[in-house]
Structure formats: structure tokens, C-alpha cells
Amino acid sequence: MKKLFLLFTLIVFAATIVVAQDDELPPPSSRPNQTEEKRNDQKPPDVKDFKGFSKPKKFDMSKLLIEPIVNFSISQTRIDIGFSPSVAYRVWQPEKAKSKSGNVGLFIGGGITYSYTQINDGGGLKYNFQTYGGGPLIHYTIWRGLFVRVKLELLGRRIPTYPINRVSNGSGGIRYEPTYINKFTPACLLGAGYNLLQSKNIFIPLVVSYNLLHSVVDKQFSIYPRGFTVQLGFITLF
């Protein structure tokens, strides 16, 4: 009986120790793999997930349309100097356009204009005309060198007028100079033409245009005194 009582006492004592150890354990967690998750969070990002900085797009020179128009002529009584360069960039091209058909598509750009003409009438009277300005243009190449365009211009002109002034040239001689006046005149040219230079990006156009502002501007100051004009590059033929 004593042995049975001693065995029962040992069993109760052992059970008490086990319960005490269970009380010291942390409470159960709903995230048993938290340590594993921390380990995964510390992993470096995959190289494939790194996008980096995108490279800037390069400027496509093949989409440029350049008109390097220059005019120079000299004679015994007259000197003409002028330039009217323009640059446009293709912003749209038909999907069916082929490279062999030329630089087909819609271009947007602008240009500047300057011309100087000096005339000596031989009687001591010298005078000159000056034109300067520029503006935007919209150009559409239909096929190869065939095109249509709209060009806006605001051109200032310095032209001679009366009265004629007598001026001493410093050596006892007399020369005559007119009075000059300046005025800006707008123009809106709607035209069509053909590129005489068979190049993809360089244009030397022969173009027929109509000035939509012809009826409302001062024709004395306009370089397009008629409604219709025919131009070869920078030179007005008609």
C-alpha cells in the first residue's frame, strides 16, 4: 500500500512539472511561419523585376524636310541677295507608304525670309528694297515629289517712296535718296507643287500658290501683289 501511494505521488509531481513548463511557452500564433517570411523578405529583388531608366528616344533625322533656299544675282544696275530656309518634321506617315515613294507624310515646321535688292538707275538715284520675317508651315507630301502646303508669313518690308532727298556725297557731288517707310504685311499661301530635286530630305520646290489674304492686305507692301503666284524656290516667277 505504501508503494502504491508513493507511485501515485510521483505521478502527480511529474504532471505538475509538465504543466508548469507549458505555462512558460508563448501563446499559439496564427502565423507559425513568421520566421520563414522574414527570411524571404530579406532576399534581394530579382534582377528581372528591375526595370531601370528608359533610354531617351533619338531624334530621327530621316524625318526632316529641309529647304535651303538661297538667291543671289548681280548686274550693272541691280543686286539681289536673299535666303528663305525652312525646316519641317514629319509627324505622321501612312502605313502603306514605302521608302521608295519618297518622304511621304505630314510635316510641320517653319521658316524665315530675308531679301535685299539694290537698284542704281544711273542718274544718281540709288534705292533698295528689304523684306524680312517668317512663319509656320504645314506640308503634306502626297507621292514622291508631289506635295500640297499651307504657309503663314508675317513679312516686314522697307520700301522707298517720295520725297526724294538730295544728299552730298562728301566730294562735291550730289546723290539722291528716297524716303523709306516700313510696314508688316501678313500672307497665307495655299499651294501645290513638285520637288525638282529628287532627294528624300532636301527640297527645291516649284509651287503654285494663292494668297488667301490677297484682298485684305496693302498690295504696295505685299511681296505677292497678285492673288496667284508661281515660285521656283525663293524666286517669284509670276
PyMOL commands that set and color helices and strands:
alter all, ss='L'
color gray80, all
select helices_A, chain A and resi 2-24+34-41+47-49+61-63+99-101
alter helices_A, ss='H'
color red, helices_A
select strands_A, chain A and resi 64-67+70-74+78-83+86-92+105-120+126-143+146-168+174-195+205-211+228-232+235-236
alter strands_A, ss='S'
color yellow, strands_A
deselect
rebuild
show_as cartoon
